[in-house]
Amino acid sequence: MTAAQQEQAGWADVLAEGRAPRFVLICLGVWLAAADSLVTATIMPAVGASLGGYAWFGWATAGFLLGSVAAGASSRRLAEMFGLRAGVAVTAALYAAGCALSAAAPDMATFLAGRVLQGLGGGWVAGFSSVAVGLLFPDRTLAKVYAAVTAVWGIASLIGPLFGGIFADAGIWRWAFWAFAIQGLAVGLAALWMLPKSDGRGGGAGVPWWQLAVIAGAVAAVGFADAAGHPAGALGLIGLGMALLVLLVRWDARSRVRLLPLASGDLRSPAGAGYATMFLMTVASMGFAIYGPAILQTLHGLSATAAGYVVSAESLAWTVAGLAVTQLSGRWPNRLIVAGVVAAAAGVALSAPAFVLGGIWTVVGAGAVLGGGFGLCWSFMSQKIMVSLPAEERAIGAAAMTTVRLTGAAAGAALAGVAANLVGFDEGLSIASAKAAGLWVALALLPLGLVAVWPARRLAAASPDGPPPL
């Protein structure tokens, strides 16, 4: 896209030609996913104390995200079959049912089952939103649409920790999920009002079920590595999980029903390099949000609300940085793709000493560097991937971005859980276990963040402007 085209793509253009209702729906769908993740991270120490599930901190997030992966990958097909209006209404109701199950859970197993249902329902809503972006918004508006999505995450970062902290500090964490059940029903009703009547149709491609099964198996292999009883066995299971994900990309290109665009397995292409960068960045970032609140409450005596706000510095910085760079064009997008990935890796590295040795403000700083890195590059990576795809692959490419991000988040949550449990977090919260988790979760995930710089440079070099200087 030329600089002139970007300048013409004002916010009025984003909402023009009947796109306003769909734009609002996207923001509502993103809100559910964004607020859910921040609220859950804030209240998980209270959930663990109530249900005895410290060992399952990572799975509370990984289970949600696995459901989201399955939903996101099938959302395009369901949108074709039933239309966005019926799809969002029904799946938002499923999300609400999952919230109700977690709210009423008598034990951790039931709670985790509810999280999977929440992931399915919320993932479908988010997937429908992603499909709508790819199909219904012209290229010149994509950067602003993705920037608006980033803004929704920023709003959630301000409200989410307060929302969850109020319930956790009051000892009524279950009501946080009841409140989200109500919000899910509200989104479903809003879809019936804001979207046109269903234009679903039969025929078309199916759902890539076997690819989704491979993803689930890969994440499960990583998640159960801490049960191996020996570091070598744990590393073997982690390696198996990552190998399955690599093989998945190769196999998917030969499948009749694909999960990813054809170029996804080629790191020389914008799609392949972009998806690889997104996946690695997301894996590396997950430990901060999942274990940060529990570590802060234990080491610094913070309330759930205060700990949630400290960790939300990551999301807030993502929003601020994303909005600050959305108008940049020319060579800037290429430079910021690489700079953002480097900054995100630096944030992961800084979080280890920040949690263990530093004070609260050093944790805020590490989170700001981490989130700011994502904000600098994410919308430009998304735009470059979409523009590089042929028209017939736009829908699958848009849905694949959600699939790649959620798969990375699920794998990162599982890997963070392994690192934390291997150093004693599963035995309960203590000064020693909190310090060990703060150090080793970051160190375990950091290498993946560093590796992400390589495909990021390839993605930047795929532009006519050439690779950016470092």
C-alpha positions as CSV (number, residue, x, y, z in Angstrom):
1,M,0.0,0.0,0.0
2,T,1.3,3.5,-0.9
3,A,1.6,6.3,1.6
4,A,-1.1,8.2,-0.3
5,Q,-3.5,5.3,0.1
6,Q,-2.8,5.2,3.8
7,E,-3.4,8.9,4.3
8,Q,-6.8,8.6,2.6
9,A,-7.9,5.7,4.9
10,G,-9.4,7.9,7.6
11,W,-11.7,6.6,10.4
12,A,-14.7,7.7,8.4
13,D,-13.6,5.4,5.7
14,V,-13.4,2.5,8.1
15,L,-17.1,3.0,9.1
16,A,-18.3,3.8,5.6
17,E,-20.4,1.7,3.2
18,G,-22.3,-0.1,6.0
19,R,-19.2,-1.3,7.8
20,A,-20.0,0.4,11.1
21,P,-22.1,-2.4,12.6
22,R,-19.5,-5.0,11.8
23,F,-16.8,-2.8,13.2
24,V,-18.7,-2.5,16.5
25,L,-19.2,-6.3,16.6
26,I,-15.5,-6.8,16.2
27,C,-14.8,-4.6,19.1
28,L,-17.4,-6.3,21.3
29,G,-16.0,-9.7,20.4
30,V,-12.4,-8.6,21.2
31,W,-13.6,-7.2,24.5
32,L,-14.9,-10.5,25.7
33,A,-11.5,-12.2,25.0
34,A,-9.4,-9.3,26.3
35,A,-11.3,-8.7,29.5
36,D,-11.6,-12.4,30.2
37,S,-7.9,-13.0,30.1
38,L,-7.0,-10.1,32.4
39,V,-9.8,-10.9,34.9
40,T,-8.9,-14.6,35.1
41,A,-5.2,-13.8,35.6
42,T,-6.1,-11.5,38.5
43,I,-8.4,-13.9,40.3
44,M,-6.5,-17.2,39.7
45,P,-4.7,-17.0,43.1
46,A,-8.1,-16.9,44.8
47,V,-9.4,-19.8,42.6
48,G,-6.3,-21.9,43.4
49,A,-6.8,-21.3,47.1
50,S,-10.5,-22.1,46.9
51,L,-10.3,-25.2,44.7
52,G,-6.7,-26.4,45.5
53,G,-5.4,-26.0,42.0
54,Y,-2.1,-24.2,42.1
55,A,-0.6,-26.9,39.8
56,W,-3.2,-26.0,37.1
57,F,-2.5,-22.2,36.8
58,G,-1.2,-22.7,33.3
59,W,-4.0,-25.0,32.3
60,A,-6.7,-22.5,33.3
61,T,-5.4,-20.3,30.5
62,A,-4.2,-23.1,28.2
63,G,-7.6,-24.9,28.3
64,F,-9.4,-21.7,27.4
65,L,-7.0,-21.1,24.6
66,L,-7.3,-24.6,23.2
67,G,-11.0,-24.1,23.0
68,S,-10.4,-20.8,21.3
69,V,-8.0,-22.4,18.7
70,A,-10.6,-25.0,17.7
71,A,-13.3,-22.4,17.5
72,G,-11.2,-19.9,15.6
73,A,-10.1,-22.5,13.1
74,S,-13.7,-23.5,12.3
75,S,-15.2,-20.0,12.5
76,R,-14.8,-19.3,8.7
77,R,-16.7,-22.5,7.8
78,L,-19.4,-21.8,10.3
79,A,-19.7,-18.3,9.1
80,E,-20.2,-19.6,5.6
81,M,-22.8,-22.2,6.7
82,F,-24.9,-20.1,9.2
83,G,-23.9,-16.4,8.7
84,L,-22.3,-14.1,11.2
85,R,-25.6,-13.1,12.9
86,A,-26.7,-16.6,13.9
87,G,-23.1,-17.7,14.6
88,V,-22.2,-14.9,17.0
89,A,-25.6,-15.1,18.8
90,V,-25.3,-18.9,19.4
91,T,-21.6,-18.9,20.3
92,A,-21.8,-16.0,22.6
93,A,-24.5,-18.0,24.5
94,L,-22.0,-20.9,24.6
95,Y,-19.4,-18.6,26.1
96,A,-22.0,-17.5,28.7
97,A,-22.7,-21.2,29.6
98,G,-19.0,-21.9,30.1
99,C,-18.8,-18.9,32.4
100,A,-21.7,-20.2,34.4
101,L,-20.0,-23.6,34.7
102,S,-16.8,-22.1,36.1
103,A,-18.7,-19.9,38.4
104,A,-20.6,-22.9,39.9
105,A,-17.6,-25.3,39.9
106,P,-17.2,-27.4,43.0
107,D,-13.6,-28.5,42.0
108,M,-10.8,-27.6,39.6
109,A,-11.8,-30.2,37.0
110,T,-15.2,-28.6,36.6
111,F,-13.7,-25.2,36.6
112,L,-11.3,-26.1,33.8
113,A,-14.2,-27.7,31.8
114,G,-16.0,-24.4,32.0
115,R,-12.8,-22.6,30.8
116,V,-12.7,-24.8,27.7
117,L,-16.3,-24.0,26.9
118,Q,-15.5,-20.3,27.4
119,G,-12.7,-20.7,25.0
120,L,-14.9,-22.3,22.4
121,G,-17.6,-19.7,22.6
122,G,-15.3,-16.7,22.9
123,G,-13.0,-18.1,20.2
124,W,-15.9,-18.4,17.7
125,V,-16.9,-14.8,18.4
126,A,-13.3,-13.7,17.9
127,G,-12.9,-15.8,14.8
128,F,-16.1,-14.4,13.2
129,S,-14.6,-11.0,13.9
130,S,-11.3,-11.9,12.3
131,V,-13.1,-13.3,9.2
132,A,-15.2,-10.1,9.0
133,V,-12.0,-8.0,8.9
134,G,-10.4,-10.0,6.1
135,L,-13.5,-10.1,4.0
136,L,-15.3,-6.8,4.6
137,F,-12.6,-4.2,5.1
138,P,-10.5,-2.9,2.2
139,D,-6.7,-3.0,2.4
140,R,-6.4,0.8,3.0
141,T,-8.4,0.5,6.3
142,L,-6.7,-2.6,7.8
143,A,-4.1,-0.8,9.9
144,K,-6.8,1.3,11.6
145,V,-9.1,-1.6,12.2
146,Y,-6.2,-3.5,13.9
147,A,-5.3,-0.4,15.8
148,A,-9.0,-0.2,17.1
149,V,-8.7,-3.8,18.2
150,T,-5.6,-2.8,20.1
151,A,-7.5,0.1,21.7
152,V,-10.1,-2.4,23.0
153,W,-7.4,-4.4,24.6
154,G,-6.2,-1.1,26.3
155,I,-9.6,-0.4,27.7
156,A,-9.8,-3.9,29.0
157,S,-6.3,-3.5,30.6
158,L,-7.7,-0.5,32.6
159,I,-11.0,-2.2,33.6
160,G,-10.2,-5.9,33.7
161,P,-7.9,-5.9,36.8
162,L,-10.3,-3.7,38.8
163,F,-13.2,-5.9,37.7
164,G,-11.4,-9.1,38.8
165,G,-9.7,-7.6,41.8
166,I,-12.9,-6.4,43.4
167,F,-14.4,-9.9,43.3
168,A,-11.1,-11.6,44.4
169,D,-10.4,-9.2,47.3
170,A,-14.0,-9.6,48.5
171,G,-13.7,-13.3,48.5
172,I,-16.4,-13.8,45.8
173,W,-14.4,-14.7,42.8
174,R,-17.3,-16.8,41.4
175,W,-19.3,-13.7,40.7
176,A,-16.7,-12.5,38.2
177,F,-17.7,-15.4,36.0
178,W,-21.4,-14.8,36.6
179,A,-20.8,-11.2,35.4
180,F,-19.1,-12.5,32.3
181,A,-21.9,-14.8,31.6
182,I,-24.3,-11.8,31.6
183,Q,-21.9,-10.0,29.2
184,G,-21.8,-13.0,26.9
185,L,-25.6,-13.1,26.6
186,A,-25.5,-9.3,26.0
187,V,-23.1,-9.7,23.1
188,G,-25.3,-12.4,21.6
189,L,-28.4,-10.2,21.7
190,A,-26.4,-7.3,20.3
191,A,-25.4,-9.4,17.3
192,L,-29.1,-10.1,16.6
193,W,-29.7,-6.4,16.5
194,M,-26.5,-5.1,14.8
195,L,-25.9,-7.7,12.0
196,P,-28.0,-8.3,8.9
197,K,-30.1,-11.5,8.6
198,S,-28.1,-14.6,8.1
199,D,-26.8,-15.4,4.6
200,G,-25.5,-18.8,5.5
201,R,-25.2,-21.5,2.8
202,G,-24.2,-25.1,2.5
203,G,-21.4,-26.6,0.6
204,G,-17.8,-25.4,0.7
205,A,-14.8,-26.7,2.5
206,G,-15.0,-28.6,5.8
207,V,-13.3,-28.0,9.1
208,P,-9.6,-29.0,9.6
209,W,-10.3,-31.4,12.5
210,W,-7.1,-33.4,12.2
211,Q,-4.9,-30.3,12.3
212,L,-6.8,-29.1,15.4
213,A,-6.2,-32.5,17.0
214,V,-2.5,-32.2,16.3
215,I,-2.5,-28.8,17.9
216,A,-4.3,-30.1,21.0
217,G,-1.8,-33.0,21.2
218,A,1.2,-30.7,20.9
219,V,0.0,-28.4,23.6
220,A,-0.9,-31.4,25.8
221,A,2.6,-32.8,25.4
222,V,4.1,-29.5,26.5
223,G,1.7,-29.1,29.3
224,F,2.3,-32.5,30.8
225,A,6.1,-32.3,30.6
226,D,6.2,-31.4,34.3
227,A,4.8,-34.9,35.1
228,A,7.8,-36.6,33.4
229,G,9.6,-36.7,36.8
230,H,13.0,-35.9,35.2
231,P,14.4,-32.8,33.3
232,A,15.3,-35.0,30.3
233,G,11.8,-36.4,30.0
234,A,10.3,-32.9,30.4
235,L,12.5,-31.6,27.6
236,G,11.6,-34.6,25.4
237,L,7.9,-33.9,25.8
238,I,8.4,-30.2,25.1
239,G,10.5,-31.0,22.0
240,L,7.8,-33.4,20.9
241,G,5.1,-30.7,21.2
242,M,7.1,-28.2,19.3
243,A,8.0,-30.7,16.6
244,L,4.3,-31.5,16.1
245,L,3.5,-27.9,15.5
246,V,6.3,-27.6,12.9
247,L,5.2,-30.7,11.1
248,L,1.6,-29.4,11.2
249,V,2.5,-26.5,9.0
250,R,4.1,-28.8,6.4
251,W,1.2,-31.3,6.5
252,D,-1.5,-28.6,6.3
253,A,-0.3,-27.4,2.9
254,R,-1.0,-30.8,1.5
255,S,-4.5,-31.1,3.1
256,R,-7.8,-30.8,1.2
257,V,-9.1,-28.6,4.1
258,R,-6.4,-26.2,5.2
259,L,-5.9,-24.3,8.4
260,L,-3.3,-21.9,7.1
261,P,-2.6,-20.1,3.7
262,L,-0.4,-22.1,1.3
263,A,2.7,-19.9,1.9
264,S,2.6,-20.3,5.7
265,G,5.4,-23.0,5.6
266,D,7.8,-20.8,3.7
267,L,9.7,-18.4,5.9
268,R,10.8,-16.5,2.8
269,S,7.2,-15.4,2.2
270,P,5.5,-12.6,4.2
271,A,2.8,-15.0,5.5
272,G,5.3,-17.6,6.6
273,A,7.7,-15.2,8.3
274,G,4.8,-13.2,9.8
275,Y,3.0,-16.2,11.3
276,A,6.2,-17.6,12.7
277,T,7.0,-14.2,14.4
278,M,3.6,-13.9,15.9
279,F,3.7,-17.5,17.2
280,L,7.1,-17.1,18.8
281,M,6.4,-13.7,20.3
282,T,3.2,-14.9,21.9
283,V,4.7,-18.0,23.4
284,A,7.5,-16.0,25.0
285,S,5.1,-13.4,26.5
286,M,2.7,-15.7,28.3
287,G,4.5,-16.2,31.6
288,F,4.3,-12.6,32.6
289,A,0.5,-12.3,32.6
290,I,-0.3,-15.8,34.0
291,Y,2.1,-15.9,37.0
292,G,2.7,-12.2,37.5
293,P,-0.3,-11.5,39.8
294,A,0.4,-14.5,42.1
295,I,4.0,-13.6,42.4
296,L,3.3,-10.0,43.2
297,Q,0.7,-10.9,45.8
298,T,3.1,-13.3,47.5
299,L,6.4,-11.3,47.3
300,H,5.0,-7.8,47.7
301,G,1.8,-8.3,49.6
302,L,-0.3,-6.6,46.9
303,S,-4.1,-7.0,46.8
304,A,-5.5,-8.9,43.8
305,T,-6.6,-5.5,42.3
306,A,-3.2,-3.9,42.7
307,A,-1.3,-6.9,41.3
308,G,-3.7,-7.0,38.3
309,Y,-3.0,-3.4,37.5
310,V,0.8,-3.9,37.7
311,V,0.6,-6.7,35.2
312,S,-1.8,-4.9,33.0
313,A,1.0,-2.4,32.2
314,E,1.8,-4.9,29.4
315,S,-1.6,-4.5,27.8
316,L,-1.7,-0.8,28.3
317,A,1.7,-0.3,26.8
318,W,0.6,-2.4,23.8
319,T,-2.3,-0.1,23.3
320,V,-0.4,3.2,23.6
321,A,2.4,2.1,21.3
322,G,0.0,0.6,18.8
323,L,-2.0,3.8,18.5
324,A,1.1,6.0,18.5
325,V,2.5,4.4,15.3
326,T,-0.7,3.7,13.3
327,Q,-0.2,6.7,11.1
328,L,3.4,5.9,10.2
329,S,4.2,4.8,6.6
330,G,7.1,4.5,4.2
331,R,10.0,2.6,5.8
332,W,8.7,3.0,9.3
333,P,6.5,-0.2,9.3
334,N,9.6,-2.3,8.4
335,R,11.7,-0.7,11.0
336,L,9.1,-1.1,13.7
337,I,8.4,-4.8,12.9
338,V,12.0,-5.6,13.9
339,A,12.2,-3.1,16.7
340,G,9.0,-4.3,18.3
341,V,10.1,-7.9,18.3
342,V,13.4,-7.0,19.9
343,A,11.7,-4.8,22.5
344,A,9.3,-7.7,23.4
345,A,12.2,-10.1,23.9
346,A,13.9,-7.5,26.1
347,G,10.7,-7.2,28.2
348,V,10.7,-10.9,28.8
349,A,14.4,-10.8,29.8
350,L,13.8,-7.8,32.1
351,S,10.9,-9.5,33.9
352,A,13.1,-12.2,35.5
353,P,15.2,-9.8,37.7
354,A,12.2,-7.5,38.0
355,F,10.1,-10.1,39.8
356,V,12.9,-11.6,41.8
357,L,15.1,-8.7,42.8
358,G,13.2,-5.5,41.9
359,G,10.3,-3.5,43.2
360,I,6.9,-3.0,41.9
361,W,7.9,-0.3,39.5
362,T,10.6,-2.4,37.9
363,V,7.9,-5.0,37.1
364,V,5.8,-2.2,35.6
365,G,8.7,-1.2,33.5
366,A,9.4,-4.8,32.3
367,G,5.7,-5.2,31.3
368,A,5.7,-1.8,29.5
369,V,8.7,-2.8,27.4
370,L,7.1,-6.2,26.6
371,G,3.7,-4.8,25.7
372,G,5.2,-1.8,23.9
373,G,7.1,-4.1,21.7
374,F,3.9,-5.9,20.6
375,G,2.2,-2.5,20.0
376,L,5.0,-1.3,17.8
377,C,4.9,-4.2,15.4
378,W,1.6,-6.2,15.6
379,S,-0.7,-4.1,13.4
380,F,2.0,-3.7,10.7
381,M,2.7,-7.5,10.7
382,S,-1.0,-8.2,10.4
383,Q,-1.4,-5.7,7.6
384,K,1.6,-7.0,5.7
385,I,0.4,-10.6,5.9
386,M,-3.1,-9.8,4.7
387,V,-1.9,-7.6,1.8
388,S,0.5,-10.3,0.6
389,L,-2.2,-13.0,0.3
390,P,-4.2,-13.5,-2.9
391,A,-7.9,-12.6,-2.7
392,E,-9.1,-16.2,-2.5
393,E,-6.9,-16.8,0.7
394,R,-7.9,-13.6,2.5
395,A,-10.5,-15.3,4.7
396,I,-8.3,-18.2,5.7
397,G,-5.4,-15.9,6.2
398,A,-7.4,-13.6,8.6
399,A,-8.6,-16.6,10.6
400,A,-5.1,-18.1,10.6
401,M,-3.8,-15.0,12.4
402,T,-6.2,-15.8,15.3
403,T,-5.3,-19.5,15.2
404,V,-1.5,-18.8,15.3
405,R,-1.8,-16.3,18.1
406,L,-4.1,-18.5,20.2
407,T,-1.9,-21.6,19.6
408,G,1.1,-19.7,20.6
409,A,-0.7,-18.5,23.8
410,A,-1.8,-22.0,24.7
411,A,1.7,-23.4,24.1
412,G,3.2,-20.5,26.1
413,A,0.8,-21.0,29.0
414,A,1.6,-24.8,29.1
415,L,5.3,-24.2,28.9
416,A,5.1,-21.5,31.6
417,G,3.2,-24.0,33.7
418,V,5.9,-26.6,33.3
419,A,8.7,-24.2,34.3
420,A,6.7,-23.0,37.3
421,N,5.7,-26.5,38.5
422,L,9.3,-27.9,38.1
423,V,10.5,-25.3,40.6
424,G,7.8,-26.0,43.2
425,F,4.9,-23.7,42.3
426,D,2.5,-26.7,42.3
427,E,3.1,-27.2,46.0
428,G,1.6,-23.9,46.9
429,L,2.4,-20.2,47.1
430,S,5.4,-19.3,49.2
431,I,8.3,-16.8,49.1
432,A,10.6,-19.4,47.7
433,S,8.2,-20.8,45.0
434,A,7.2,-17.3,43.9
435,K,10.8,-16.2,43.4
436,A,11.7,-19.4,41.6
437,A,8.7,-19.1,39.3
438,G,9.4,-15.4,38.6
439,L,13.0,-16.3,37.5
440,W,12.6,-19.6,35.7
441,V,9.4,-19.0,33.8
442,A,11.0,-16.0,32.1
443,L,14.2,-17.8,31.4
444,A,12.4,-20.8,29.9
445,L,10.4,-18.6,27.5
446,L,13.1,-16.0,26.6
447,P,14.9,-18.1,23.9
448,L,11.7,-18.3,21.8
449,G,11.4,-14.5,22.0
450,L,15.0,-14.1,20.8
451,V,14.4,-16.6,17.9
452,A,11.4,-14.5,16.8
453,V,13.8,-11.7,15.7
454,W,15.0,-13.9,12.7
455,P,11.6,-14.3,11.0
456,A,10.8,-10.7,11.8
457,R,13.7,-9.5,9.8
458,R,12.6,-11.8,6.9
459,L,9.1,-10.3,7.1
460,A,10.5,-6.7,7.0
461,A,12.8,-7.7,4.1
462,A,9.8,-9.0,2.1
463,S,8.8,-5.3,1.5
464,P,10.0,-3.3,-1.5
465,D,11.5,-0.9,1.0
466,G,14.0,-3.6,2.0
467,P,15.3,-4.7,5.4
468,P,15.5,-2.2,8.1
469,P,18.8,-1.3,9.8
470,L,19.3,-2.5,13.3
